[in-house]
Amino acid sequence: MPRKRNRIANVSSASSYTGTRGGEDSNDNMSSSIPTTSSNAEMTSVSRRSKKKSLFFKVVVICFIPLLALVHMFSTNTEKSRVSELVNELTHPSPQEKEIDHSAAYSSNDSPAESKHNGDALVPASAEQQGKRPEKCTHDELLKIRHQLPPELCILNLERDTPYLHQCSLTIATKCPKATWLEEYYQEMQRATLNNPKQFVGISVGCNKGFDAIHTLRMGTYNDQISKADWKVAMESKSGTLHHSVCRQDSASDMFTILPAFQNKSATRPVGEMHCVEPMPKTFDSLEYSSRHLNYNKYGFHVTNAAISKESGIMYFPSNTDENSGVENQGLATCTEEHMSKEDREKKCKPVNVYSLKDFVEQKVQSKGPIHILSIDVEGFDCDVLYGAGKEVLRRVEYLEFEYNWMGSWAKVHLIDVVETLDETGFTCYWAGIDMLWRITDCWQSFYDIHAWSNVACVNRNTVPDLANKMEEKFQASMQKQKPKQWYWQGITGENGVHYPARPVIMMARAKHGKHELMSKDLDKMTQRYFAKKETKKKKHVKGRKKK
């Protein structure tokens, strides 16, 4: 502290100098070298003031120095504490940042909650590792969901028997989902596995033009070399302009963001195994050509010309020789005896191998670990794919997407039965919208039994509890929002083909069907498992009226 002491000495010197100077100024005539009585009084007063100032500065310094020491000590301890916290964060990552084991395997003899892969050995999963089952929705929560997914238009479609108009709120809210929760989870996983890459396995059943499968492989392997734009160019170079994508999956701007460490290849990417299963012969040819042309097979992209159903065998699918690749809403039902004769089927359709999902996984999937993402889009036969999976395969699936529909095998299957079967295997299911989720598991409402084209996302709460928690949080956040934006700009297409704003149509349907049993707010009636559709008299065709 020498500098502070020097400052004290300088202050004292200045005070003394001021006193002497005051004495000299008080004796202007300088007639005598001895000061007068008046000058002595002034000198005494100045001296007293100097001493007081000196004492004041000494007291301030004496008190200030310990205070400075305390502040310094506190800041040092705080900094040490912060450093300690940073070290602890680096050496003990939080649960959200912990590595997710891509090499996990599941025993077919154990329930999903009983086993978890750790290295090469199966060890029992602790209670903390098992996902927490969400609580059953309250009456208030069900009413909030109903406010966002109003049943009026679903009832309108039901009464008119016009599901093909896609007016139901379930369709409008979920027909083109944006799974932000899944991308956020893989962004976190990308950072967590930066220095410890694992294997990624995905299956797309009903791959169509392949854009969703390409996006999934890019997301699961953090590979910026996989591009939708390149894929579109390759597909069109083979078969010309692609058929219109309803949900614009071919958009090059919608791509998973890759961290710089993986872009410059300083980090090793996970090994990929992405199966693109497509039964339509012409679409398959374009997929296979594009994969070979871009050399995506080296990244683990596998294309198979096959269909997935409840049982293995042979089925007929449209050859589409006179149409562009990627035609949607065509599949197994197109070539059935109900739609064409045997002669036409031989001309316009081709036989395709059919696997149950269980057989496909056993014969085609090399990895014996988890199936990270399973996506199903088979134009109304999604429930057949699920029923053909078996519990052994479903236990391995971490994330599942499928379509609910009014046609195909869904026409005779209730969604609640499928959701409860998945629940027994450890899945929690939600209606999947654009950055919004509405839980179905333990939040069932009777109007969900009205079959309508919509999308469902399910998560295995036992194998990926972090993703399960993220999706449940998204559901809770969704209930606090207003109606989905689609209600306000998309509108409704009427039976006559005219486009109407959504709100007036909802109000009209509410006025017409407000007393319908599915509109009841009684908890027991709201949550009935099944809705018994009443037979309605078929309307006679009137001249000038559009046929259904």
VEXDREN-2710 file (C-alpha; in Angstrom, 1 decimal):
% VEXDREN-2710
k/r/px/py/pz
1/MET/0.0/0.0/0.0
2/PRO/2.9/2.5/-0.4
3/ARG/1.0/4.7/-2.9
4/LYS/-1.8/5.3/-0.4
5/ARG/0.7/6.2/2.3
6/ASN/2.5/8.7/0.0
7/ARG/-0.9/10.3/-0.7
8/ILE/-1.5/10.8/3.0
9/ALA/2.0/12.4/3.5
10/ASN/1.3/14.7/0.6
11/VAL/-2.0/15.8/2.1
12/SER/-0.3/16.6/5.4
13/SER/2.5/18.5/3.7
14/ALA/0.0/20.6/1.8
15/SER/-1.9/21.4/5.0
16/SER/1.4/22.6/6.7
17/TYR/2.3/24.6/3.7
18/THR/-1.0/26.3/3.7
19/GLY/-0.7/27.3/7.4
20/THR/2.8/28.8/6.9
21/ARG/1.7/30.7/3.8
22/GLY/-1.3/32.1/5.8
23/GLY/1.1/33.4/8.5
24/GLU/3.3/35.1/6.0
25/ASP/0.3/36.7/4.2
26/SER/-1.0/38.1/7.5
27/ASN/2.2/40.1/8.1
28/ASP/2.2/42.4/5.0
29/ASN/4.5/45.2/6.3
30/MET/7.0/42.6/7.5
31/SER/8.1/45.1/10.2
32/SER/8.9/42.4/12.6
33/SER/10.0/38.7/12.2
34/ILE/7.9/37.8/15.3
35/PRO/4.2/37.3/14.6
36/THR/1.7/39.5/16.3
37/THR/-1.1/38.2/18.5
38/SER/-3.6/38.4/15.7
39/SER/-1.4/36.4/13.4
40/ASN/-0.8/33.9/16.1
41/ALA/-4.6/33.3/16.4
42/GLU/-5.0/32.9/12.7
43/MET/-2.1/30.4/12.6
44/THR/-3.6/28.4/15.5
45/SER/-7.0/28.2/13.6
46/VAL/-5.3/27.1/10.4
47/SER/-3.3/24.5/12.3
48/ARG/-6.4/23.1/13.9
49/ARG/-8.1/22.9/10.5
50/SER/-5.1/21.1/9.0
51/LYS/-5.1/18.6/11.9
52/LYS/-8.8/18.0/11.4
53/LYS/-8.4/17.4/7.7
54/SER/-5.4/15.1/8.3
55/LEU/-7.4/13.2/10.9
56/PHE/-10.4/12.9/8.6
57/PHE/-8.3/11.5/5.7
58/LYS/-6.6/9.0/8.1
59/VAL/-10.0/7.8/9.4
60/VAL/-11.3/7.4/5.8
61/VAL/-8.2/5.5/4.7
62/ILE/-8.3/3.3/7.8
63/CYS/-11.9/2.4/7.1
64/PHE/-11.6/2.2/3.4
65/ILE/-8.6/-0.2/3.2
66/PRO/-10.4/-3.1/5.0
67/LEU/-13.5/-2.5/2.9
68/LEU/-11.4/-2.8/-0.3
69/ALA/-9.9/-6.0/1.1
70/LEU/-13.3/-7.4/1.8
71/VAL/-14.5/-6.5/-1.7
72/HIS/-11.4/-8.1/-3.3
73/MET/-11.8/-11.2/-1.2
74/PHE/-15.5/-11.6/-2.2
75/SER/-14.8/-11.0/-5.9
76/THR/-12.0/-13.6/-5.7
77/ASN/-14.1/-16.2/-4.0
78/THR/-17.0/-15.5/-6.5
79/GLU/-14.6/-15.9/-9.4
80/LYS/-13.2/-19.1/-7.9
81/SER/-16.8/-20.3/-7.4
82/ARG/-17.7/-19.5/-11.0
83/VAL/-14.6/-21.3/-12.3
84/SER/-15.5/-24.3/-10.1
85/GLU/-19.0/-24.3/-11.6
86/LEU/-17.7/-24.2/-15.1
87/VAL/-15.3/-27.1/-14.4
88/ASN/-18.2/-29.0/-12.9
89/GLU/-20.4/-28.3/-15.9
90/LEU/-17.7/-29.6/-18.2
91/THR/-16.9/-32.7/-16.2
92/HIS/-20.5/-33.5/-15.2
93/PRO/-22.9/-32.6/-18.0
94/SER/-26.6/-31.9/-17.3
95/PRO/-29.1/-34.6/-18.2
96/GLN/-30.1/-32.7/-21.3
97/GLU/-26.5/-32.6/-22.5
98/LYS/-25.6/-36.2/-21.6
99/GLU/-24.8/-38.5/-24.5
100/ILE/-27.7/-40.4/-25.9
101/ASP/-26.6/-44.0/-26.5
102/HIS/-27.3/-44.7/-30.2
103/SER/-25.9/-48.3/-29.8
104/ALA/-28.6/-49.3/-27.3
105/ALA/-30.3/-52.7/-27.9
106/TYR/-33.4/-54.2/-26.4
107/SER/-34.1/-57.7/-25.4
108/SER/-37.2/-59.2/-27.0
109/ASN/-37.8/-61.1/-23.8
110/ASP/-37.8/-58.0/-21.5
111/SER/-40.3/-55.2/-21.4
112/PRO/-38.9/-51.8/-22.6
113/ALA/-38.7/-50.5/-19.1
114/GLU/-36.6/-53.4/-17.9
115/SER/-33.6/-53.2/-20.1
116/LYS/-31.2/-50.7/-21.5
117/HIS/-28.1/-51.2/-23.5
118/ASN/-24.8/-50.1/-21.9
119/GLY/-21.8/-51.0/-23.9
120/ASP/-22.2/-54.6/-24.9
121/ALA/-24.2/-55.8/-21.9
122/LEU/-27.9/-55.3/-21.1
123/VAL/-28.4/-53.8/-17.6
124/PRO/-31.7/-53.1/-15.8
125/ALA/-32.9/-49.5/-16.4
126/SER/-33.2/-47.5/-13.2
127/ALA/-36.4/-45.7/-12.3
128/GLU/-34.7/-42.4/-13.2
129/GLN/-33.9/-43.7/-16.7
130/GLN/-37.5/-44.7/-17.3
131/GLY/-39.8/-42.0/-18.7
132/LYS/-42.5/-40.6/-16.5
133/ARG/-46.0/-41.3/-17.6
134/PRO/-47.9/-38.1/-18.2
135/GLU/-50.9/-37.4/-16.0
136/LYS/-54.4/-37.9/-17.3
137/CYS/-55.9/-34.7/-18.8
138/THR/-58.3/-32.8/-16.5
139/HIS/-61.7/-31.6/-17.7
140/ASP/-60.3/-28.1/-18.1
141/GLU/-57.5/-29.3/-20.2
142/LEU/-59.8/-31.3/-22.5
143/LEU/-61.9/-28.1/-22.9
144/LYS/-58.8/-26.2/-23.9
145/ILE/-57.9/-28.8/-26.5
146/ARG/-61.4/-28.7/-27.8
147/HIS/-61.2/-24.9/-28.1
148/GLN/-58.1/-25.3/-30.4
149/LEU/-59.5/-28.4/-32.2
150/PRO/-63.2/-27.6/-32.4
151/PRO/-65.3/-30.7/-33.3
152/GLU/-68.0/-28.9/-35.2
153/LEU/-66.5/-29.3/-38.7
154/CYS/-65.6/-33.0/-37.9
155/ILE/-69.3/-33.5/-37.1
156/LEU/-70.3/-31.7/-40.3
157/ASN/-68.2/-34.1/-42.3
158/LEU/-69.6/-37.0/-40.4
159/GLU/-73.2/-36.0/-41.0
160/ARG/-72.6/-35.3/-44.7
161/ASP/-70.4/-38.3/-45.2
162/THR/-67.8/-36.1/-46.9
163/PRO/-64.4/-37.0/-45.2
164/TYR/-62.6/-36.4/-48.5
165/LEU/-63.2/-32.6/-48.2
166/HIS/-60.8/-32.6/-45.3
167/GLN/-62.7/-30.0/-43.3
168/CYS/-62.2/-31.6/-39.9
169/SER/-60.2/-29.5/-37.4
170/LEU/-57.8/-32.5/-36.9
171/THR/-57.0/-32.4/-40.6
172/ILE/-56.5/-28.6/-40.8
173/ALA/-54.3/-28.5/-37.7
174/THR/-52.1/-31.6/-38.4
175/LYS/-52.1/-32.4/-42.1
176/CYS/-48.6/-30.9/-42.7
177/PRO/-46.9/-31.1/-39.3
178/LYS/-43.6/-29.3/-38.5
179/ALA/-41.9/-31.5/-35.8
180/THR/-39.8/-28.7/-34.2
181/TRP/-39.7/-30.8/-31.0
182/LEU/-37.8/-33.6/-32.8
183/GLU/-35.3/-31.2/-34.5
184/GLU/-34.6/-29.4/-31.2
185/TYR/-33.9/-32.8/-29.6
186/TYR/-31.5/-33.8/-32.4
187/GLN/-29.8/-30.4/-32.1
188/GLU/-29.2/-31.1/-28.5
189/MET/-28.0/-34.6/-29.3
190/GLN/-25.7/-33.3/-32.0
191/ARG/-23.9/-31.2/-29.4
192/ALA/-23.9/-34.0/-26.8
193/THR/-22.3/-36.5/-29.2
194/LEU/-19.8/-34.2/-30.7
195/ASN/-16.8/-36.3/-29.7
196/ASN/-18.6/-39.7/-29.3
197/PRO/-20.7/-40.5/-32.5
198/LYS/-23.0/-43.5/-32.5
199/GLN/-25.1/-45.2/-35.1
200/PHE/-28.4/-43.8/-36.4
201/VAL/-31.2/-46.0/-37.8
202/GLY/-34.4/-44.7/-39.5
203/ILE/-37.2/-46.3/-41.5
204/SER/-39.5/-44.5/-43.9
205/VAL/-42.5/-46.8/-44.9
206/GLY/-44.1/-45.2/-47.9
207/CYS/-41.1/-43.2/-48.8
208/ASN/-42.7/-41.5/-51.9
209/LYS/-40.3/-38.9/-53.3
210/GLY/-37.8/-39.4/-50.5
211/PHE/-37.5/-35.9/-49.2
212/ASP/-38.6/-36.7/-45.7
213/ALA/-36.2/-39.7/-45.6
214/ILE/-33.4/-37.5/-46.8
215/HIS/-34.2/-34.9/-44.1
216/THR/-34.2/-37.7/-41.5
217/LEU/-30.9/-39.1/-42.5
218/ARG/-29.3/-35.6/-42.5
219/MET/-30.7/-34.9/-39.1
220/GLY/-29.7/-38.3/-37.6
221/THR/-26.1/-38.3/-39.0
222/TYR/-25.4/-34.5/-38.9
223/ASN/-24.2/-34.8/-42.5
224/ASP/-24.3/-31.5/-44.5
225/GLN/-23.5/-33.3/-47.7
226/ILE/-27.0/-34.6/-47.8
227/SER/-29.1/-32.0/-49.5
228/LYS/-32.8/-31.8/-50.6
229/ALA/-31.9/-29.5/-53.4
230/ASP/-29.4/-32.0/-54.9
231/TRP/-32.0/-34.8/-54.4
232/LYS/-34.7/-32.9/-56.3
233/VAL/-32.4/-32.2/-59.2
234/ALA/-31.4/-35.9/-59.3
235/MET/-35.1/-37.1/-59.1
236/GLU/-36.2/-34.7/-61.9
237/SER/-33.3/-35.7/-64.1
238/LYS/-34.6/-39.2/-64.0
239/SER/-38.4/-38.8/-64.4
240/GLY/-39.0/-35.1/-65.3
241/THR/-41.1/-32.8/-63.1
242/LEU/-42.1/-34.4/-59.9
243/HIS/-45.7/-34.7/-58.8
244/HIS/-46.8/-31.8/-56.5
245/SER/-46.0/-32.3/-52.8
246/VAL/-49.0/-31.4/-50.7
247/CYS/-46.8/-30.3/-47.7
248/ARG/-43.9/-29.0/-49.7
249/GLN/-41.4/-31.5/-48.4
250/ASP/-39.1/-30.7/-51.3
251/SER/-38.4/-27.2/-50.0
252/ALA/-34.6/-26.7/-50.0
253/SER/-34.9/-24.0/-47.3
254/ASP/-36.3/-26.4/-44.8
255/MET/-33.1/-28.3/-43.8
256/PHE/-31.7/-29.4/-40.5
257/THR/-28.9/-27.1/-39.3
258/ILE/-25.5/-28.8/-39.0
259/LEU/-22.9/-27.6/-36.4
260/PRO/-19.6/-26.2/-37.9
261/ALA/-17.6/-29.0/-36.3
262/PHE/-19.4/-31.5/-38.5
263/GLN/-19.4/-29.3/-41.6
264/ASN/-15.6/-29.1/-41.7
265/LYS/-15.3/-32.8/-40.8
266/SER/-13.3/-32.1/-37.6
267/ALA/-15.9/-34.3/-35.8
268/THR/-16.8/-37.9/-36.8
269/ARG/-20.4/-38.3/-37.9
270/PRO/-22.6/-41.1/-36.7
271/VAL/-22.9/-44.1/-39.0
272/GLY/-26.2/-44.0/-40.8
273/GLU/-28.7/-46.7/-41.8
274/MET/-31.8/-45.1/-43.4
275/HIS/-34.3/-47.4/-45.2
276/CYS/-36.5/-45.8/-47.8
277/VAL/-39.3/-48.4/-48.5
278/GLU/-41.4/-47.5/-51.6
279/PRO/-43.9/-49.9/-53.4
280/MET/-44.8/-47.8/-56.4
281/PRO/-42.5/-49.2/-59.2
282/LYS/-41.9/-46.0/-61.1
283/THR/-41.2/-43.9/-58.0
284/PHE/-38.8/-46.6/-56.8
285/ASP/-36.8/-46.4/-60.0
286/SER/-36.4/-42.7/-59.5
287/LEU/-35.4/-43.1/-55.9
288/GLU/-32.8/-45.8/-56.7
289/TYR/-31.4/-43.8/-59.5
290/SER/-31.0/-40.6/-57.4
291/SER/-29.4/-42.5/-54.5
292/ARG/-26.8/-44.1/-56.9
293/HIS/-26.3/-40.8/-58.8
294/LEU/-25.6/-38.8/-55.6
295/ASN/-23.7/-41.8/-54.0
296/TYR/-25.9/-41.5/-50.9
297/ASN/-25.6/-45.2/-50.3
298/LYS/-22.2/-44.5/-48.8
299/TYR/-24.0/-42.5/-46.1
300/GLY/-26.3/-45.4/-45.4
301/PHE/-29.3/-44.6/-47.6
302/HIS/-31.1/-47.8/-48.7
303/VAL/-34.0/-48.0/-51.2
304/THR/-36.2/-51.0/-51.3
305/ASN/-39.1/-51.7/-53.7
306/ALA/-41.5/-53.3/-51.3
307/ALA/-44.7/-52.7/-49.3
308/ILE/-45.1/-53.2/-45.5
309/SER/-48.3/-54.6/-44.1
310/LYS/-49.6/-57.1/-41.4
311/GLU/-48.2/-60.1/-43.2
312/SER/-45.6/-60.9/-45.8
313/GLY/-46.6/-61.9/-49.3
314/ILE/-47.3/-60.3/-52.8
315/MET/-49.5/-57.4/-53.6
316/TYR/-50.2/-55.3/-56.7
317/PHE/-49.4/-51.6/-57.0
318/PRO/-49.9/-49.0/-59.9
319/SER/-47.0/-49.0/-62.4
320/ASN/-47.7/-45.3/-63.2
321/THR/-46.0/-45.6/-66.6
322/ASP/-48.0/-42.6/-67.9
323/GLU/-47.6/-40.3/-64.8
324/ASN/-44.8/-38.5/-63.0
325/SER/-43.0/-40.0/-60.1
326/GLY/-44.2/-39.4/-56.6
327/VAL/-47.9/-39.5/-57.1
328/GLU/-49.7/-39.3/-53.8
329/ASN/-52.9/-40.9/-52.7
330/GLN/-52.2/-44.0/-54.7
331/GLY/-51.2/-47.3/-53.4
332/LEU/-52.5/-50.7/-52.4
333/ALA/-56.2/-49.8/-52.7
334/THR/-55.8/-48.6/-56.3
335/CYS/-55.2/-52.1/-57.6
336/THR/-57.9/-54.0/-55.7
337/GLU/-60.8/-55.8/-57.3
338/GLU/-63.1/-53.1/-56.0
339/HIS/-61.4/-50.5/-58.2
340/MET/-60.5/-52.3/-61.4
341/SER/-60.9/-55.6/-63.2
342/LYS/-58.4/-58.4/-63.3
343/GLU/-57.5/-57.5/-66.9
344/ASP/-56.9/-53.9/-66.0
345/ARG/-54.8/-54.8/-63.0
346/GLU/-52.5/-56.9/-65.1
347/LYS/-52.0/-54.0/-67.5
348/LYS/-51.7/-51.1/-65.0
349/CYS/-50.3/-52.7/-61.9
350/LYS/-47.2/-54.7/-61.0
351/PRO/-46.7/-57.4/-58.3
352/VAL/-44.5/-56.1/-55.4
353/ASN/-43.1/-58.0/-52.4
354/VAL/-44.8/-57.4/-49.1
355/TYR/-43.2/-57.7/-45.7
356/SER/-44.5/-57.4/-42.2
357/LEU/-42.5/-54.8/-40.4
358/LYS/-41.2/-57.5/-38.1
359/ASP/-39.9/-59.5/-41.1
360/PHE/-38.5/-56.4/-42.8
361/VAL/-36.5/-55.4/-39.8
362/GLU/-35.2/-59.0/-39.3
363/GLN/-34.1/-59.3/-43.0
364/LYS/-33.1/-55.8/-44.0
365/VAL/-32.0/-53.8/-41.0
366/GLN/-28.4/-54.5/-40.1
367/SER/-28.3/-52.8/-36.7
368/LYS/-29.7/-54.7/-33.8
369/GLY/-30.0/-51.5/-31.7
370/PRO/-32.7/-48.9/-31.5
371/ILE/-34.7/-47.7/-34.4
372/HIS/-34.5/-44.0/-33.8
373/ILE/-37.2/-42.8/-36.2
374/LEU/-40.0/-44.8/-37.8
375/SER/-42.2/-42.9/-40.2
376/ILE/-45.3/-44.5/-41.8
377/ASP/-47.4/-43.0/-44.7
378/VAL/-49.2/-45.7/-46.6
379/GLU/-52.4/-44.0/-47.7
380/GLY/-54.8/-45.5/-45.2
381/PHE/-53.1/-48.8/-44.2
382/ASP/-50.8/-47.4/-41.5
383/CYS/-52.5/-49.5/-38.8
384/ASP/-51.7/-52.7/-40.7
385/VAL/-48.0/-51.7/-40.6
386/LEU/-48.2/-51.2/-36.8
387/TYR/-50.0/-54.4/-36.2
388/GLY/-47.4/-56.3/-38.3
389/ALA/-44.5/-54.8/-36.3
390/GLY/-44.8/-57.0/-33.1
391/LYS/-43.8/-55.8/-29.7
392/GLU/-40.2/-56.8/-30.2
393/VAL/-39.8/-54.2/-33.0
394/LEU/-41.9/-51.5/-31.3
395/ARG/-39.8/-51.7/-28.2
396/ARG/-36.8/-50.7/-30.3
397/VAL/-38.6/-47.6/-31.8
398/GLU/-37.8/-44.3/-30.2
399/TYR/-40.0/-42.0/-32.2
400/LEU/-43.0/-42.9/-34.4
401/GLU/-45.1/-40.9/-36.9
402/PHE/-48.1/-42.3/-38.8
403/GLU/-51.2/-41.1/-40.5
404/TYR/-54.8/-41.5/-39.3
405/ASN/-57.3/-41.8/-42.1
406/TRP/-60.9/-42.4/-43.2
407/MET/-59.9/-44.9/-45.9
408/GLY/-58.0/-48.1/-46.3
409/SER/-57.9/-50.4/-43.3
410/TRP/-58.4/-47.4/-41.0
411/ALA/-62.1/-47.5/-42.0
412/LYS/-62.6/-50.5/-39.7
413/VAL/-60.1/-49.7/-37.0
414/HIS/-60.6/-47.3/-34.0
415/LEU/-57.7/-45.0/-33.2
416/ILE/-58.2/-45.4/-29.5
417/ASP/-57.4/-49.2/-29.9
418/VAL/-54.1/-48.4/-31.7
419/VAL/-53.1/-45.7/-29.2
420/GLU/-53.8/-48.0/-26.2
421/THR/-51.8/-50.8/-27.8
422/LEU/-48.8/-48.4/-28.3
423/ASP/-49.3/-47.1/-24.7
424/GLU/-48.8/-50.7/-23.4
425/THR/-45.4/-50.7/-25.2
426/GLY/-44.4/-47.4/-23.6
427/PHE/-45.5/-44.8/-26.2
428/THR/-47.3/-41.5/-25.6
429/CYS/-49.1/-40.2/-28.7
430/TYR/-50.0/-36.7/-29.8
431/TRP/-51.8/-35.0/-32.7
432/ALA/-48.8/-33.4/-34.5
433/GLY/-49.2/-29.8/-35.8
434/ILE/-46.9/-27.0/-36.8
435/ASP/-44.8/-26.5/-33.7
436/MET/-47.9/-27.6/-31.6
437/LEU/-48.9/-30.9/-30.0
438/TRP/-52.1/-32.1/-28.5
439/ARG/-51.9/-35.3/-26.4
440/ILE/-54.1/-38.3/-27.3
441/THR/-52.9/-40.8/-24.7
442/ASP/-54.9/-40.3/-21.5
443/CYS/-56.5/-37.2/-23.2
444/TRP/-59.0/-39.0/-25.4
445/GLN/-62.1/-37.3/-26.7
446/SER/-65.0/-39.1/-28.3
447/PHE/-64.9/-36.9/-31.5
448/TYR/-61.4/-38.3/-32.3
449/ASP/-63.3/-41.5/-33.3
450/ILE/-64.5/-39.6/-36.4
451/HIS/-62.1/-40.8/-39.1
452/ALA/-60.2/-37.9/-40.7
453/TRP/-56.9/-37.5/-42.5
454/SER/-54.5/-36.4/-39.8
455/ASN/-51.0/-37.0/-38.4
456/VAL/-50.0/-38.6/-35.1
457/ALA/-46.5/-38.5/-33.4
458/CYS/-45.6/-40.9/-30.6
459/VAL/-42.6/-41.1/-28.4
460/ASN/-41.2/-44.0/-26.4
461/ARG/-41.1/-42.6/-22.9
462/ASN/-39.0/-45.6/-21.6
463/THR/-36.1/-45.3/-24.1
464/VAL/-36.0/-41.5/-24.8
465/PRO/-37.3/-39.8/-21.7
466/ASP/-35.7/-36.5/-22.6
467/LEU/-37.6/-36.4/-25.9
468/ALA/-40.8/-37.5/-24.1
469/ASN/-40.4/-34.7/-21.6
470/LYS/-39.8/-32.2/-24.5
471/MET/-42.9/-33.3/-26.3
472/GLU/-45.1/-33.1/-23.1
473/GLU/-43.7/-29.6/-22.5
474/LYS/-44.7/-28.7/-26.1
475/PHE/-48.2/-30.0/-25.4
476/GLN/-48.5/-27.9/-22.3
477/ALA/-47.3/-24.8/-24.1
478/SER/-49.6/-25.5/-27.0
479/MET/-52.7/-25.4/-24.7
480/GLN/-51.7/-21.8/-23.7
481/LYS/-51.8/-20.6/-27.4
482/GLN/-54.7/-19.4/-29.4
483/LYS/-56.1/-21.6/-32.2
484/PRO/-53.6/-22.8/-34.8
485/LYS/-52.8/-20.1/-37.4
486/GLN/-54.2/-22.4/-40.2
487/TRP/-57.7/-21.6/-39.0
488/TYR/-57.3/-18.0/-40.0
489/TRP/-55.6/-18.1/-43.4
490/GLN/-56.3/-21.5/-44.8
491/GLY/-60.1/-21.6/-44.7
492/ILE/-62.4/-24.4/-45.7
493/THR/-63.2/-25.9/-49.1
494/GLY/-67.0/-26.5/-49.3
495/GLU/-68.8/-29.4/-51.0
496/ASN/-69.3/-27.3/-54.1
497/GLY/-65.6/-26.6/-54.3
498/VAL/-65.9/-22.9/-53.1
499/HIS/-63.2/-21.7/-50.6
500/TYR/-64.7/-20.2/-47.4
501/PRO/-63.0/-18.5/-44.4
502/ALA/-62.9/-20.9/-41.5
503/ARG/-64.5/-18.9/-38.7
504/PRO/-67.9/-18.4/-40.4
505/VAL/-68.1/-22.0/-41.4
506/ILE/-67.3/-23.1/-37.8
507/MET/-70.1/-20.8/-36.5
508/MET/-72.5/-22.2/-39.1
509/ALA/-71.6/-25.8/-38.1
510/ARG/-72.0/-24.9/-34.4
511/ALA/-75.4/-23.4/-35.0
512/LYS/-76.5/-26.5/-36.9
513/HIS/-74.9/-29.2/-34.7
514/GLY/-74.5/-27.4/-31.4
515/LYS/-76.7/-30.0/-29.6
516/HIS/-75.0/-33.0/-31.2
517/GLU/-73.9/-35.6/-28.6
518/LEU/-70.3/-35.1/-29.6
519/MET/-70.6/-31.4/-28.6
520/SER/-71.5/-32.3/-25.0
521/LYS/-69.2/-30.9/-22.3
522/ASP/-70.1/-33.6/-19.8
523/LEU/-66.8/-35.4/-19.0
524/ASP/-68.2/-38.9/-19.4
525/LYS/-69.7/-38.2/-22.8
526/MET/-66.6/-36.3/-23.9
527/THR/-64.3/-39.2/-23.2
528/GLN/-66.3/-42.2/-24.6
529/ARG/-64.1/-44.6/-26.3
530/TYR/-66.2/-45.1/-29.4
531/PHE/-68.8/-43.1/-31.2
532/ALA/-71.6/-45.0/-32.8
533/LYS/-72.3/-43.4/-36.1
534/LYS/-76.0/-43.3/-36.9
535/GLU/-77.2/-44.4/-40.3
536/THR/-78.3/-41.4/-42.3
537/LYS/-80.6/-41.4/-45.3
538/LYS/-78.7/-41.0/-48.5
539/LYS/-79.6/-37.9/-50.3
540/LYS/-81.1/-38.3/-53.8
541/HIS/-79.1/-36.8/-56.6
542/VAL/-80.7/-33.5/-57.8
543/LYS/-80.0/-32.2/-61.2
544/GLY/-77.2/-29.7/-61.0
545/ARG/-75.9/-31.0/-57.7
546/LYS/-72.4/-32.3/-57.6
547/LYS/-72.1/-36.0/-57.1
548/LYS/-70.1/-37.2/-54.1
END
